[in-house]
Amino acid sequence: MAMRIKIDLALCQGHSVCLGEAPEVFDVIEQDDGYPQVKVLLENPPEALREKVMKAARFCPNNVITVVEE
Amino acid sequence: MSERAAVVLNTPPKVSGEKPGVGHMEEFGVNFARFLMRCNAECGELAEFNMGGQQTVLMSGPEAQEAFLKTLDLKLSRAAAYQATVPVFGKGVIFDAPPDKMKTQLKIQVDALRYQNMKNYSAIISQEVEDWIAGWGDEGELDFLDEFLRLTLHTATHCLLGADFRYKLTDEFRQLYHALEKGLQAIAFVDPYMQQPIFKARDQARERLQELIGGIIAQRRAESGVAYGDALETFMAGTYADGSYLTDNEITGLVIATMFAGHHTSSGTATWTLTELARQKTYADEVLQELQELFKDGAPITFESLREIPRLERFIEEVLRLHPPLILLMRRVIEDIDYKGTLIESGKTVAISTYGSHRNTDYFPDPERFDPHRPKPDTLFAYIPFGGGPHKCAGNAFAMMQLKAIFAALLPRYEFELVDPDETYQDDFSAMVLKPSGPCRLRYKKRR
């Protein structure tokens, strides 16, 4: 089972919780107007980062991040 | 939602009981949460009613609510629906700002809720809770409606405007804030510029608040280099795309808007949470056990330790299901909408009801029963205490953190019981923000 990260950008308000939890996997990019948006750096993160990725998904205030097992 | 002009479309079914001149205002005014449930029961997914001349279409069910919540401002405008906030927040602030400026202001508001600020806020809230209960003694009786209004005014001003302002909090500030609150009752949504004493008081209060907050801003500008870690610091540092800073008026407006978003909503939910903890002994004991386990041997309450308290979270979520502080969310239709073959014309208001959605028996069987073990719906748009989609309440994580900080500190130390008969603790629908009917008396007793 490998992780794949799915994001719904329409929900992202740039709270940056994911960046705090797993900076290896997520970045947050300032925009010209409106909320900063998450950027996924590793769509298929290695197993070693599983715990951090799951926390990023769980603590995201806006349910932006989904982790799919494949 | 897609637009298809010139096709023959249905119009939404109309709710019965409309009266000449006032439409459904009277019934709405008696108990708007129940009125909206009647609209849904009678007409289904779309139900059109008349709010003193403003045709309003209630959209019910997760599918319609998702369409409502995901449609962007260009088509469904929050600004046009919430013009009553303009004299309260201020000219040029949020719903009165041009779209690009509004986006930046809301973005700066979220900046104040990022990680480092949240850590500061959780420490502030824990300190405020300790100070609050310091004088309680071993047992006593309090009206928690008042108590939580005071506690959350302290936490809100402390997190927003800093320790200095909070500890010098004056009666004048309380009165000004109260005058602004009175300026945002239901009548303001009909016309906020009527010649009325409450609106005159509102405008005077807004002006004086700007002087007060402008004073702090000026002082901080003079003492550059000091770190405050509060929201005001973030608001003062924020810039528009051209690099310019927010004006004092805009900063004041953001402070007021943030207070309005977070204060009564949090105090009402805290009061309901404590009341339900006193009522639901079995579930309350489960929460207590969890807290005793997580915070045993004096483990501190911190931002990190507050993040995962699953039973307490589920308990608070069930409180928010039954008692969502904001019941009615609104948008103004800017472009005609074709919702599954039904035309909703521009100029109408569309609305959703959190209270009604949370009592949808397809998703919440036996809906009036308090049960934190209910399975979560498989859609994000049935349980919507914070709305959802791109404009979801940006303070949702702050709100949960604050509530958990309060009850993680309270529950292991005190037990609570209702003073008055159970059935007298009811929702009060007289204000725009839901809270328990007052007084909300509970007895507390120190645990041994």
Chai-1 contact restraints between the chains, C-beta under 6 A:
chainA,res_idxA,chainB,res_idxB,connection_type,confidence,min_distance_angstrom,max_distance_angstrom,comment,restraint_id
A,A10,B,P390,contact,1.0,0.0,6.0,A-B,restraint_1
A,Q13,B,V110,contact,1.0,0.0,6.0,A-B,restraint_2
A,Q13,B,A394,contact,1.0,0.0,6.0,A-B,restraint_3
A,S16,B,R114,contact,1.0,0.0,6.0,A-B,restraint_4
A,G20,B,Y115,contact,1.0,0.0,6.0,A-B,restraint_5
A,D32,B,A241,contact,1.0,0.0,6.0,A-B,restraint_6
A,D33,B,D100,contact,1.0,0.0,6.0,A-B,restraint_7
A,D33,B,K103,contact,1.0,0.0,6.0,A-B,restraint_8
A,G34,B,K103,contact,1.0,0.0,6.0,A-B,restraint_9
A,G34,B,K107,contact,1.0,0.0,6.0,A-B,restraint_10
A,Y35,B,K107,contact,1.0,0.0,6.0,A-B,restraint_11
A,P61,B,N396,contact,1.0,0.0,6.0,A-B,restraint_12
A,P61,B,A397,contact,1.0,0.0,6.0,A-B,restraint_13
A,N62,B,K392,contact,1.0,0.0,6.0,A-B,restraint_14
